[in-house]
Amino acid sequence: MSIALKQVFNKDKTFRPKRKFEPGTQRFELHKRAQASLNSGVDLKAAVQLPSGEDQNDWVAVHVVDFFNRINLIYGTICEFCTERTCPVMSGGPKYEYRWQDDMKYKKPTALPAPQYMNLLMDWIEVQINNEDIFPTSVGVPFPKNFLQICKKILCRLFRVFVHVYIHHFDRIILMGAEAHINTCYKHFYYFVTELNLIDRKELEPLKEMTTRMCH
């Protein structure tokens, strides 16, 4: 990793504050295990498999929070170059446009500039992962019945950040010498969501060619 990039990543220049796991909890242990696998350079495909005897919801919760923190960091490194002028539409090339919808201000899918979309997206995810009713942190508190559905929506929307960054800002990533780091993050994300079937295949289409080169 280049020195400039190390400074960026070491500063924790995230787009949003990081969500951390409470030491001593089962989820903290899973988080440590997932981190250790990544840092040891093991096969990413093997690293994403649910460890035997572990609860799938716990495993998914840990990864959703980790991916949010990492993708935050990735977008944080290029966000000053992603402006309403450079990116008037949240898109992934000419064929894919992403519109924002939530249950509050935007009741219908609405076309927005990429930075505005990203802000709304990160705010929305932050609210979900900090909601104890959805991501409980206390031992013994069950996950809600719709937990996986919520996680699928979060992961699907996080994938769009990769799409936009790869298609519209990859020149900036290369200039920073960050492509190896971001490719590893992407591969980890891709293997995880496909291993557990968490993103619809057609959502993955915008990066299909690149993914085939990188992951197969």
C-alpha positions as a Python dict, from the first residue, in 0.01 Angstrom:
ca = {
    (1, 'M'): (0, 0, 0),
    (2, 'S'): (137, 346, -84),
    (3, 'I'): (239, 582, 198),
    (4, 'A'): (-29, 834, 99),
    (5, 'L'): (-291, 563, 110),
    (6, 'K'): (-164, 433, 446),
    (7, 'Q'): (-213, 783, 587),
    (8, 'V'): (-567, 795, 453),
    (9, 'F'): (-663, 454, 588),
    (10, 'N'): (-479, 495, 919),
    (11, 'K'): (-656, 823, 984),
    (12, 'D'): (-984, 633, 975),
    (13, 'K'): (-1106, 891, 730),
    (14, 'T'): (-1447, 736, 717),
    (15, 'F'): (-1747, 897, 571),
    (16, 'R'): (-1924, 805, 895),
    (17, 'P'): (-1805, 702, 1244),
    (18, 'K'): (-1722, 335, 1273),
    (19, 'R'): (-1955, 100, 1452),
    (20, 'K'): (-1763, -124, 1688),
    (21, 'F'): (-1842, -453, 1862),
    (22, 'E'): (-1842, -483, 2240),
    (23, 'P'): (-1537, -678, 2360),
    (24, 'G'): (-1632, -1000, 2535),
    (25, 'T'): (-1941, -1063, 2326),
    (26, 'Q'): (-1987, -1352, 2086),
    (27, 'R'): (-2011, -1108, 1798),
    (28, 'F'): (-1681, -947, 1895),
    (29, 'E'): (-1519, -1291, 1885),
    (30, 'L'): (-1669, -1359, 1540),
    (31, 'H'): (-1553, -1018, 1423),
    (32, 'K'): (-1199, -1096, 1543),
    (33, 'R'): (-1210, -1434, 1371),
    (34, 'A'): (-1326, -1278, 1043),
    (35, 'Q'): (-1054, -1009, 1068),
    (36, 'A'): (-783, -1266, 1147),
    (37, 'S'): (-882, -1472, 842),
    (38, 'L'): (-855, -1169, 618),
    (39, 'N'): (-529, -1046, 764),
    (40, 'S'): (-362, -1386, 737),
    (41, 'G'): (-418, -1382, 361),
    (42, 'V'): (-628, -1697, 364),
    (43, 'D'): (-846, -1793, 72),
    (44, 'L'): (-1128, -1536, 84),
    (45, 'K'): (-1373, -1790, -51),
    (46, 'A'): (-1309, -2010, 251),
    (47, 'A'): (-1301, -1718, 494),
    (48, 'V'): (-1664, -1621, 428),
    (49, 'Q'): (-1811, -1963, 503),
    (50, 'L'): (-2022, -1984, 817),
    (51, 'P'): (-1805, -2139, 1093),
    (52, 'S'): (-1952, -2465, 1218),
    (53, 'G'): (-2175, -2427, 1519),
    (54, 'E'): (-2220, -2052, 1472),
    (55, 'D'): (-2548, -1873, 1418),
    (56, 'Q'): (-2594, -1741, 1064),
    (57, 'N'): (-2754, -1418, 1183),
    (58, 'D'): (-2455, -1341, 1407),
    (59, 'W'): (-2218, -1408, 1116),
    (60, 'V'): (-2419, -1186, 883),
    (61, 'A'): (-2447, -907, 1144),
    (62, 'V'): (-2070, -899, 1194),
    (63, 'H'): (-2005, -881, 820),
    (64, 'V'): (-2271, -619, 746),
    (65, 'V'): (-2117, -387, 1006),
    (66, 'D'): (-1763, -458, 883),
    (67, 'F'): (-1861, -397, 521),
    (68, 'F'): (-2036, -74, 617),
    (69, 'N'): (-1721, 47, 796),
    (70, 'R'): (-1494, -50, 505),
    (71, 'I'): (-1710, 79, 220),
    (72, 'N'): (-1752, 399, 418),
    (73, 'L'): (-1375, 427, 422),
    (74, 'I'): (-1350, 358, 48),
    (75, 'Y'): (-1607, 622, -39),
    (76, 'G'): (-1447, 860, 211),
    (77, 'T'): (-1122, 846, 13),
    (78, 'I'): (-1286, 967, -309),
    (79, 'C'): (-1585, 1167, -184),
    (80, 'E'): (-1421, 1505, -255),
    (81, 'F'): (-1406, 1404, -624),
    (82, 'C'): (-1767, 1284, -630),
    (83, 'T'): (-1964, 1608, -660),
    (84, 'E'): (-2299, 1715, -796),
    (85, 'R'): (-2111, 1852, -1097),
    (86, 'T'): (-1903, 1539, -1172),
    (87, 'C'): (-2178, 1293, -1078),
    (88, 'P'): (-2519, 1459, -1129),
    (89, 'V'): (-2681, 1114, -1128),
    (90, 'M'): (-2613, 816, -901),
    (91, 'S'): (-2514, 568, -1167),
    (92, 'G'): (-2292, 283, -1272),
    (93, 'G'): (-2214, 379, -1631),
    (94, 'P'): (-2476, 465, -1893),
    (95, 'K'): (-2685, 151, -1841),
    (96, 'Y'): (-2746, 167, -1467),
    (97, 'E'): (-2907, 443, -1266),
    (98, 'Y'): (-2990, 408, -898),
    (99, 'R'): (-3279, 603, -751),
    (100, 'W'): (-3327, 665, -383),
    (101, 'Q'): (-3634, 555, -191),
    (102, 'D'): (-3701, 538, 181),
    (103, 'D'): (-4009, 535, 397),
    (104, 'M'): (-3974, 896, 501),
    (105, 'K'): (-3888, 1181, 268),
    (106, 'Y'): (-3854, 984, -56),
    (107, 'K'): (-4165, 769, -91),
    (108, 'K'): (-4102, 705, -462),
    (109, 'P'): (-3771, 617, -632),
    (110, 'T'): (-3608, 957, -689),
    (111, 'A'): (-3314, 1047, -914),
    (112, 'L'): (-3043, 1220, -709),
    (113, 'P'): (-2682, 1331, -760),
    (114, 'A'): (-2440, 1061, -643),
    (115, 'P'): (-2308, 1246, -333),
    (116, 'Q'): (-2660, 1312, -208),
    (117, 'Y'): (-2754, 949, -269),
    (118, 'M'): (-2442, 834, -80),
    (119, 'N'): (-2522, 1058, 216),
    (120, 'L'): (-2876, 928, 239),
    (121, 'L'): (-2755, 571, 198),
    (122, 'M'): (-2491, 592, 472),
    (123, 'D'): (-2735, 769, 707),
    (124, 'W'): (-2998, 503, 642),
    (125, 'I'): (-2758, 213, 705),
    (126, 'E'): (-2622, 379, 1017),
    (127, 'V'): (-2973, 404, 1158),
    (128, 'Q'): (-3034, 33, 1088),
    (129, 'I'): (-2713, -98, 1242),
    (130, 'N'): (-2746, 123, 1550),
    (131, 'N'): (-3104, 11, 1610),
    (132, 'E'): (-3101, -241, 1895),
    (133, 'D'): (-3428, -389, 1768),
    (134, 'I'): (-3257, -485, 1441),
    (135, 'F'): (-2893, -539, 1544),
    (136, 'P'): (-2918, -634, 1912),
    (137, 'T'): (-2592, -609, 2103),
    (138, 'S'): (-2705, -771, 2429),
    (139, 'V'): (-2640, -1140, 2471),
    (140, 'G'): (-2955, -1349, 2444),
    (141, 'V'): (-3162, -1083, 2266),
    (142, 'P'): (-3293, -1242, 1945),
    (143, 'F'): (-3267, -1094, 1598),
    (144, 'P'): (-3598, -982, 1443),
    (145, 'K'): (-3772, -1222, 1204),
    (146, 'N'): (-3703, -992, 908),
    (147, 'F'): (-3333, -952, 995),
    (148, 'L'): (-3199, -1121, 681),
    (149, 'Q'): (-3435, -921, 458),
    (150, 'I'): (-3303, -597, 610),
    (151, 'C'): (-2943, -714, 566),
    (152, 'K'): (-3007, -807, 203),
    (153, 'K'): (-3132, -455, 138),
    (154, 'I'): (-2830, -301, 314),
    (155, 'L'): (-2584, -520, 120),
    (156, 'C'): (-2759, -457, -210),
    (157, 'R'): (-2728, -83, -155),
    (158, 'L'): (-2366, -109, -40),
    (159, 'F'): (-2289, -295, -362),
    (160, 'R'): (-2402, 18, -550),
    (161, 'V'): (-2122, 213, -382),
    (162, 'F'): (-1871, -32, -534),
    (163, 'V'): (-2043, 5, -872),
    (164, 'H'): (-2019, 384, -865),
    (165, 'V'): (-1662, 393, -733),
    (166, 'Y'): (-1532, 134, -981),
    (167, 'I'): (-1705, 279, -1286),
    (168, 'H'): (-1674, 651, -1217),
    (169, 'H'): (-1380, 702, -981),
    (170, 'F'): (-1137, 417, -1040),
    (171, 'D'): (-881, 653, -1195),
    (172, 'R'): (-863, 830, -857),
    (173, 'I'): (-826, 496, -675),
    (174, 'I'): (-533, 405, -905),
    (175, 'L'): (-369, 744, -848),
    (176, 'M'): (-380, 678, -473),
    (177, 'G'): (-235, 330, -523),
    (178, 'A'): (-542, 188, -353),
    (179, 'E'): (-667, -56, -614),
    (180, 'A'): (-522, -370, -450),
    (181, 'H'): (-684, -280, -117),
    (182, 'I'): (-1020, -200, -274),
    (183, 'N'): (-1012, -510, -496),
    (184, 'T'): (-958, -723, -184),
    (185, 'C'): (-1251, -552, -9),
    (186, 'Y'): (-1466, -610, -314),
    (187, 'K'): (-1370, -976, -350),
    (188, 'H'): (-1443, -1035, 18),
    (189, 'F'): (-1782, -867, -20),
    (190, 'Y'): (-1865, -1056, -341),
    (191, 'Y'): (-1771, -1398, -199),
    (192, 'F'): (-1971, -1330, 116),
    (193, 'V'): (-2294, -1221, -53),
    (194, 'T'): (-2280, -1503, -308),
    (195, 'E'): (-2186, -1770, -50),
    (196, 'L'): (-2495, -1684, 157),
    (197, 'N'): (-2714, -1579, -136),
    (198, 'L'): (-2771, -1228, -1),
    (199, 'I'): (-2786, -1029, -326),
    (200, 'D'): (-2998, -1101, -629),
    (201, 'R'): (-2775, -1201, -924),
    (202, 'K'): (-2921, -934, -1151),
    (203, 'E'): (-2810, -664, -903),
    (204, 'L'): (-2452, -785, -957),
    (205, 'E'): (-2468, -734, -1335),
    (206, 'P'): (-2299, -388, -1352),
    (207, 'L'): (-1966, -533, -1235),
    (208, 'K'): (-2008, -876, -1393),
    (209, 'E'): (-1712, -858, -1634),
    (210, 'M'): (-1475, -720, -1373),
    (211, 'T'): (-1595, -977, -1117),
    (212, 'T'): (-1538, -1262, -1364),
    (213, 'R'): (-1180, -1144, -1417),
    (214, 'M'): (-1116, -1093, -1047),
    (215, 'C'): (-1303, -1371, -871),
    (216, 'H'): (-1326, -1672, -1102),
}
